[in-house]
Amino acid sequence: MERRNSRPWRKALSSPLVLAGAVVLFAVLARADWNIHQKSSESAAKLSQASAGLEKLTADQAALSAEIAELSTSEGIKAELRDRYHATEPGESVAVIIDQSATSSPAGSTSVSGAAPSGPAPSGGWWSGLLRIIGL
């Protein structure tokens, strides 16, 4: 009896309509699985980008914390003022050193390095003359 009952199910399962339905169901499930796989790959890429960004921000935070700690001392403040604004303390003077190769000189002329001019270089123009008369 069991054979007689199983035959109609076998016939129904092997029918073209059921097979077509199984193929459609397989395609839907395969597409869903593929979409999940793509989203997983995108999430992994975004996670690695976020990790790299976090490492950069952590390094920036450490650098800024070190800079804040340095600027918390009076020596750090003085050093920053000297670097940023070229400030000097009373009694100090600033020396400006000009590289001879950086200045343009006519071809064939020779200049003596180390020789300092005796005074300010004369420059033309009425504004310079006025400033010289005033004493600036």
Secondary structure, 3 states (H helix, E strand, C coil): CHHHHHHHHHHHHCCHHHHHHHHHHHHHHHHHHHHHHHHHHHHHHHHHHHHHHHHHHHHHHHHHHHHHHHHCCHHHHHHHHHHHHCCCCCCCCCCCCCCCCCCCCCCCCCCCCCCCCCCCCCCCCHHHHHHHHHCC
